[in-house]
Amino acid sequence: MSRATEGKRNWAVWALLGPGLAFIALLLIVPVIDMTLISFRSESFGQILPGFTLANYTSLVRDGTYVQIFLQTFLAAALVTVLCILLGFPVASLIADAPAKWRGLLYFLVAAPLLVNTVVRTYGWLLILGRKGLVNETLAWAGLIEQPLALSGNYVGLIIGGTQVFLPFMILSIASSLVAIDRRLIESSAILGAGPVRTFINVTLPLAMPGVIAGSVLVFSLMLGAFVTPLILGGTAVKYLSVAIFTDALVLFNLPRATALAMVLLLVALLLYALQKRLLRRFEYYA
């Protein structure tokens, strides 16, 4: 192919891609740039003032309230991620070991909760974990408790609800890696005398790590940005980043500070995906 022909082909490709790329830029890049500019401005009685200031970002470090918000948010996301790994790996193993004709059904059962709106699922947990909920009523009926347990409106309810909401993402990510493992490697490990535990640690787990990493980053980032679950199950007892952004933007009308919080959240998400890419490279040699 001559250079002239190749040049015409490249121009044709860019001509076809141009409208789509421009549309994506309009929807994604321009708003992010606008948000970045707003985060460096000040406000007065809900009005965004001109000028440049770092006060919105410095207040996030100096104000103990925001430090507490970040700590509670990251801790909740980390706990939910760990619980999703612990609960999701056995289910993913069950899917991988199931006959191929049943996997479609198992995948559907795992993904079925995602078809229900998060608000509905979260309110369902509120009915289960509330002071008059199913858990407390059952324990009281059995004579195991005299006073209702505080299972909602606090950190406990937030972690339980968040784990259930995002568990399918972890199961599907791990299952995709486990299904791709060559069964002959497991059989070879057993033939060479390795027990189930050693086979899992030295063979299965390293080969499943890409799915674990991808699922962990996905669950962690989704939990960081979760809003409905922290608002309903966490209540006022839990200070959460997404709720703080909502409060600053739509209650206090401090849009620059809310935007600064959102930009920090976006930066953390980008760093997580960069970390995911770097970690996945370490496990490429297992493939």
GIJOJO-V203313 format. One record per residue. N is the residue number from 1. RES is the residue in one small letter. PHI is phi in whole degrees, 0 to 359 (* if undefined). Layout:
n: {N/N}
res: {RES/RES}
phi: {PHI/PHI}
This chain:
n: {1/2/3/4/5/6/7/8/9/10/11/12/13/14/15/16/17/18/19/20/21/22/23/24/25/26/27/28/29/30/31/32/33/34/35/36/37/38/39/40/41/42/43/44/45/46/47/48/49/50/51/52/53/54/55/56/57/58/59/60/61/62/63/64/65/66/67/68/69/70/71/72/73/74/75/76/77/78/79/80/81/82/83/84/85/86/87/88/89/90/91/92/93/94/95/96/97/98/99/100/101/102/103/104/105/106/107/108/109/110/111/112/113/114/115/116/117/118/119/120/121/122/123/124/125/126/127/128/129/130/131/132/133/134/135/136/137/138/139/140/141/142/143/144/145/146/147/148/149/150/151/152/153/154/155/156/157/158/159/160/161/162/163/164/165/166/167/168/169/170/171/172/173/174/175/176/177/178/179/180/181/182/183/184/185/186/187/188/189/190/191/192/193/194/195/196/197/198/199/200/201/202/203/204/205/206/207/208/209/210/211/212/213/214/215/216/217/218/219/220/221/222/223/224/225/226/227/228/229/230/231/232/233/234/235/236/237/238/239/240/241/242/243/244/245/246/247/248/249/250/251/252/253/254/255/256/257/258/259/260/261/262/263/264/265/266/267/268/269/270/271/272/273/274/275/276/277/278/279/280/281/282/283/284/285/286/287}
res: {m/s/r/a/t/e/g/k/r/n/w/a/v/w/a/l/l/g/p/g/l/a/f/i/a/l/l/l/i/v/p/v/i/d/m/t/l/i/s/f/r/s/e/s/f/g/q/i/l/p/g/f/t/l/a/n/y/t/s/l/v/r/d/g/t/y/v/q/i/f/l/q/t/f/l/a/a/a/l/v/t/v/l/c/i/l/l/g/f/p/v/a/s/l/i/a/d/a/p/a/k/w/r/g/l/l/y/f/l/v/a/a/p/l/l/v/n/t/v/v/r/t/y/g/w/l/l/i/l/g/r/k/g/l/v/n/e/t/l/a/w/a/g/l/i/e/q/p/l/a/l/s/g/n/y/v/g/l/i/i/g/g/t/q/v/f/l/p/f/m/i/l/s/i/a/s/s/l/v/a/i/d/r/r/l/i/e/s/s/a/i/l/g/a/g/p/v/r/t/f/i/n/v/t/l/p/l/a/m/p/g/v/i/a/g/s/v/l/v/f/s/l/m/l/g/a/f/v/t/p/l/i/l/g/g/t/a/v/k/y/l/s/v/a/i/f/t/d/a/l/v/l/f/n/l/p/r/a/t/a/l/a/m/v/l/l/l/v/a/l/l/l/y/a/l/q/k/r/l/l/r/r/f/e/y/y/a}
phi: {*/287/295/295/295/296/295/296/294/296/297/295/297/293/295/285/280/307/300/295/296/296/294/297/298/295/276/246/289/299/299/295/298/297/297/298/295/296/295/258/242/253/225/212/54/84/261/277/268/289/114/231/208/259/299/295/274/294/293/292/269/280/281/299/296/287/298/295/299/295/297/294/293/293/294/297/297/292/296/297/297/297/296/295/294/296/275/278/297/299/294/296/295/298/295/294/276/287/302/302/290/262/296/302/294/294/300/295/296/290/276/304/301/291/282/264/302/300/298/295/296/293/295/299/293/295/291/279/263/296/300/253/278/298/294/294/295/292/295/292/296/279/76/274/224/257/242/300/282/276/252/223/72/206/293/298/298/298/292/297/296/297/297/292/293/256/302/303/297/291/299/294/293/291/299/298/285/292/296/282/289/290/299/294/292/294/295/296/297/292/296/282/100/282/281/301/293/294/297/295/288/267/240/295/297/300/288/270/300/303/291/296/295/298/295/294/296/295/294/299/292/294/291/300/266/296/236/296/297/298/291/274/270/279/66/283/286/250/268/237/296/296/292/295/297/299/295/296/280/249/250/271/57/261/296/301/290/298/292/297/298/296/292/297/297/296/297/297/298/295/294/296/289/293/296/301/297/289/292/296/296/290/253/294/287/282/290}
